[in-house]
């Protein structure tokens, strides 16, 4: 996979716009303007334009690049729901202190997602 600089992505978008969204024409314009650069594939012009419109970003998003969930697991969520089922009047504070490594905000989010409060 070829990595492009932001400047190259910008130039692709400029060529694509000048070619009125015709990727073959954009490729031709790019090749003429930047003869020393590697010329992007026709599909690259389309993909970069789509990503910029959808995400506001040139590059593909990195999958699974965020912080992994270690506290808000399915097991902890089930424990919280079981506790509420056993005692519907329990508080987020009591629930979070009873469930190991789970803070009040996580408990509140579980309540909210399950429409409990």
C-alpha positions in Angstrom: 0.0 0.0 0.0 1.4 3.4 -1.0 1.5 6.1 1.7 0.9 9.6 0.5 1.7 12.9 2.2 -1.0 15.4 3.0 0.4 17.6 0.3 -0.1 14.7 -2.2 -3.6 14.1 -1.0 -4.4 17.8 -1.4 -3.1 17.7 -4.9 -5.2 14.7 -5.7 -8.3 16.5 -4.6 -7.4 19.6 -6.6 -6.9 17.5 -9.7 -10.1 15.5 -9.1 -12.1 18.8 -8.7 -10.5 20.3 -11.8 -11.5 17.1 -13.7 -15.1 17.5 -12.4 -15.0 14.2 -10.5 -13.7 12.2 -13.5 -11.0 10.0 -12.0 -9.4 9.1 -15.3 -9.0 12.8 -16.2 -7.8 13.5 -12.7 -5.1 10.9 -13.1 -4.0 12.4 -16.4 -3.8 15.9 -14.9 -1.9 14.6 -11.9 0.6 12.8 -14.1 1.2 16.0 -16.1 1.6 18.3 -13.1 3.7 16.1 -11.0 5.9 14.0 -13.3 8.3 13.0 -10.5 5.7 11.6 -8.2 4.1 8.2 -8.2 0.8 8.6 -10.0 -2.2 7.3 -7.9 -4.5 4.7 -9.1 -7.8 5.9 -10.6 -9.7 4.3 -7.6 -7.5 6.3 -5.2 -9.0 9.6 -6.4 -12.5 8.3 -5.8 -11.7 6.9 -2.3 -9.8 10.0 -1.1 -12.7 12.2 -2.2 -15.3 10.0 -0.5 -13.3 9.7 2.8 -12.8 13.5 2.9 -16.5 14.0 2.4 -17.6 11.4 5.0 -14.9 11.6 7.6 -13.2 14.9 6.9 -9.9 13.0 6.7 -7.7 11.9 3.8 -6.4 8.7 5.3 -8.2 5.5 6.2 -9.2 5.2 9.8 -7.0 2.8 11.8 -9.1 0.0 13.1 -8.8 -1.1 16.7 -6.4 1.8 17.5 -8.2 3.1 20.5 -7.8 2.0 24.1 -9.1 -1.4 24.7 -12.0 -1.9 27.2 -10.7 -3.5 30.3 -13.3 -2.4 32.8 -16.5 -2.1 30.9 -16.7 -5.7 29.8 -19.7 -7.8 29.1 -19.2 -9.6 32.3 -19.2 -6.3 34.3 -22.3 -5.0 32.4 -24.2 -8.3 33.2 -23.2 -7.9 36.9 -24.5 -4.4 37.0 -27.8 -5.4 35.4 -28.1 -8.3 37.8 -27.6 -6.0 40.8 -30.2 -3.6 39.5 -32.6 -6.5 38.9 -32.1 -7.6 42.5 -32.4 -4.1 43.9 -34.0 -1.6 41.5 -33.4 1.3 43.9 -29.7 0.9 44.1 -27.5 3.9 43.3 -24.6 4.2 40.8 -22.3 4.8 43.7 -23.2 1.6 45.5 -23.2 -0.4 42.2 -19.7 0.9 41.2 -18.2 0.2 44.5 -19.6 -3.4 44.4 -18.3 -4.1 40.9 -14.5 -4.3 41.0 -12.7 -1.8 38.7 -15.8 -0.1 37.4 -16.3 3.6 38.0 -19.6 5.5 38.5 -19.5 7.0 35.0 -19.4 3.5 33.5 -22.3 2.4 35.6 -24.2 5.5 34.7 -23.6 4.8 31.0 -24.8 1.2 31.4 -28.0 2.5 33.1 -28.5 5.0 30.4 -28.0 2.5 27.6 -30.4 0.0 29.2 -32.9 2.8 29.9 -32.8 2.1 33.6 -32.7 5.7 34.8 
